[in-house]
């Protein structure tokens, strides 16, 4: 289907996000037709005359005759039909919630209502309820659904098993570059055992959320880097930009983050790597001019921040590996994690002799990695 040009107009196979949206649209249309049919059927049952009950099954009444004249309440909570009407209503509400929170205005909090109800966080949490939806679907129509559920479930299980093999690594943030138009460039130390190819992407984790970003560094470099467009309309990206360029540096300098002025591009902020004894947890603190000795790399005493103040100790039976409480790290600390890398079509460029790359805006990130790799490979051949 990838080679059929006409199919790409209505089934964008090469674009996974748009492909997901198209499939969701077809699913909602089919669900609307399905619900409309059930509503008409329920009305016809309610309008039909009531037939005398036959507890001894002497008249051999069919299921349609037994349901004749049944009220809407009894149709919804009919135990003989596994309360299919009730589970159907729950499924309808959940699917509508997924549809409404997936709208662009909801995800990007572009109006006063969506700014109050959570924006992207609410969209992501409701989208993660897909597991419950599949369970309810199996209860709603177990006789036939398992046929359509079995093979997709195999792909999902295999995908989750492969994803589980990607260990979440803590990142040492070396520097943050604030660029024009609310773009930030993050440069990290290359984690041990992390190997990638030009054009691949990673999942960057912060505050319990994971977001995909294309690597802009080349494998020949001893670091990894990403560039993130972080306008105020993107809540997670905007919060990360403000944390790295405004809040954390202000807290490291002993200034209230609310009183600090928003930084202006271009700006480069360097970060130090800090570790906790007997723990793999790595957190990053911004360098402050004049306090370089206080921000040297290496282990820091557990329970004390940079100023030497006592922090909240860990609870009995709890380790930093299992959970990091807010009071256990310095106020200016930033904990970032990475998992991956993951494949992308751009990584196949090395299989061709002639290439033409097209990109605009933040979409040039995979080509930045490829062009860097081409340049560094040419220099390596010269030497």
Residue, then its C-alpha position, 0 to 999 in steps of 0.5 A: x500500500x505504501x507504493x499506491x499513490x492514491x491510497x496515501x490521500x486517505x490512508x497516510x501510512x507513512x505518517x503514523x500520527x495522521x494514520x492513527x487519527x484517520x483510523x480513529x475517525x473511521x472507528x468513531x463513524x462505525x461506532x456512531x452507526x452501531x450506537x444508532x442501530x441499537x437506539x432504534x432497536x431499543x425503541x422498537x422493543x419498548x414500543x412492542x406489546x408486552x407478551x405474557x411471561x413463560x417461566x416454564x418455557x411452554x410456548x417456546x418463545x424466542x429471545x425477541x418475543x421475551x424482550x418485547x415491551x421491555x423498558x429501557x432500564x431493563x434493556x440496559x441492565x439485562x443480566x442475561x445479556x451481560x448488561x451489554x447496554x450498560x457497558x455500551x454506555x460506558x464505552x461511549x462515554x470513554x470514547x467521547x472523552x478520548x475524542x474530545x481531549x484529543x482535539x487540538x484546542x484541548x491538547x494545546x490549551x488554547x481556550x479558557x476551558x481547556x486551560x483549566x481541565x489539564x491540557x495535554x496531561x488530561x489527553x494523555x491520561x485518558x488515552x492511556x485508558x485504552x486497556x480498560x476499553x478493551x476489557x469492556x469490549x470483551x465484556x460487551x460482546x465476547x462472542x465475536x470480539x475476540x476474533x478481531x482482538x486476538x491478532x492486534x493483541x499479539x502485536x501490542x504484546x510484542x511491542x510492549x515486550x520490546x519496549x520493556x527491553x529499553x532500559x530507562x537511563x538517567x541523563x547528564x545534562x551538559x548544557x541548555x541553549x535557548x534559541x529564537x522562537x522558543x526553541x531549546x537545544x539540550x546536550x547530554x553526555x552519552x550514556x554508557x551502552x547507548x548506541x544510535x544511528x543518525x535519524x533515530x529518535x528517543x523518548x525523553x522523560x521528565x516528571x513522569x511524562x515521556x515524549x519523543x524527540x529526534x536526535x540532532x547529534x551524530x553517532x560520531x560525537x561523544x554526546x546526544x542532543x535534541x532540539x525542542x520547540x517549546x512555545x507556551x501553547x505546549x504545556x509540557x515542553x513549555x514547562x521544561x523550557x521554563x524549568x531549565x532556563x528560568x526556574x532552576x538557574x534562579x533557584x541555584x542563585x538563591x532568587x525566587x523563581x517568580x521574581x526572575x525575569x524570563x531569559x532572552x535568546x540566545x542564551x547558553x546555560x551549563x549544568x553539572x552532574x550530581x549523583x546520590x550515594x548507593x543509587x543510580x539516580x542522577x540529577x542535574x544542577x545549573x552552574x552559577x557564576x562564582x560558585x563553581x566549587x559548589x557545583x563540582x561533578x561527583x557524588x553529593x551527600x544524601x539528605x543535604x542540598x547545595x547550601x548545606x541545609x538538611x533535606x527530608x530523609x527517605x522513609x523506612x524501606x524506601x530507596x531513591x531507586x524506587x521513588x524520589x520524593x520532592x524533599x530528597x533533592x535540591x530545589x534546583x535539581x532536574x532529573x531527566x531520563x531517556x529510553x531508546x533509541x527507536x527507528x525512523x525512516x530517516x535512518x535508511x539514508x545510508x542505503x542510497x547514493x544520492x539523497x534529497x532531504x526536505x524539511x522546514x522549521x523544527x522538522x529539520x532535526x533528523x537532517x541535522x543529525x544526518x548532515x553532521x554524520x556525513x561531515x564527520x565521516x568525511x573528516x574521519x576518512x581524510x585523517 
